[in-house]
Amino acid sequence: MSDYKLYCFAQSGNAYRAALMLNLIGAKWQPVWVDFFKAGVQRQPEYRTDVNEMGEVPVLVDGEKKMTQSAVILTYLARKTGQYLPKGEDEELEALRWIVFDNQKVNGFLGPYRFLKNFVPTPADPAVMTFMKGRIDNALAIVNKRLEKAPFLLGDRATIADISMCAYLFYPPEEFGFDIAKDHPAIGSWLKRVEALPNWAHPYDIMPGYPFGTQGYRNKKV
Ligand SMILES: N[C@@H](CCC(=O)N[C@@H](CS)C(=O)NCC(=O)O)C(=O)O
């Protein structure tokens, strides 16, 4: 099997989707640490020219192939290995529907909310945080309702839709200031099922850069 490289850093839930997928499919992979906070590597012109024109992680390298956007990476790895793959057009489109909802509405708000709460030098405007929390609560309630009906987003079997939806949900509640698993019990039970998948690992255990002090960051305790 290929020796994959993944540009990532421990605090990135977006990168976690790809890292978790690589683990779950039993791939051999190495992380390439992106110094996101201190050096802002993703904003440097060389990163945009040589690694990702969008200036983001994750970036997956598989031999000559390089790809970005976790949805694309998940789709690629699922198609390549047949694992966590939605089967047939209906399931493929259903997975895509949840992945887009996740990217925009669920983790699309959770990521920046947690970023503003933990990783900026000055506290964010409370009005902004309140607005974002409202969007988060609404989106999580929708996911929770869905998961009351079936063990995984698409039914009985875990797929890339579940792996995408996990992005920020395993990070410690203290980093959000609320407990997603407790506030949304069907999500809490689903997270336990995801955690039970073979080779599951926590983001802080598989991507480099945690805790902050270990790679030259200010050492912020969470
Ligand atoms: N939709 C993208 C989101 C990627 C993303 O926003 N990654 C963050 C790190 S968690 C990033 O690199 N942000 C840099 C920026 O937006 O400038 C994906 O799922 O891969």
The ligand as a Gaussian input file, in Angstrom:
#p B3LYP/6-31G(d) Opt

LIG

0 1
 N      -13.072000      22.770000       3.490000
 C      -11.680000      22.594000       3.820000
 C      -11.329000      23.430000       5.022000
 C       -9.840000      23.444000       5.271000
 C       -9.461000      24.513000       6.278000
 O      -10.142000      25.544000       6.444000
 N       -8.338000      24.292000       6.974000
 C       -7.856000      25.291000       7.893000
 C       -7.095000      24.678000       9.048000
 S       -8.192000      23.899000      10.172000
 C       -6.892000      26.178000       7.138000
 O       -5.930000      25.683000       6.605000
 N       -7.186000      27.470000       7.110000
 C       -6.350000      28.426000       6.496000
 C       -7.143000      29.569000       5.946000
 O       -8.370000      29.449000       5.844000
 O       -6.537000      30.554000       5.603000
 C      -11.408000      21.104000       4.064000
 O      -12.339000      20.426000       4.498000
 O      -10.306000      20.615000       3.770000

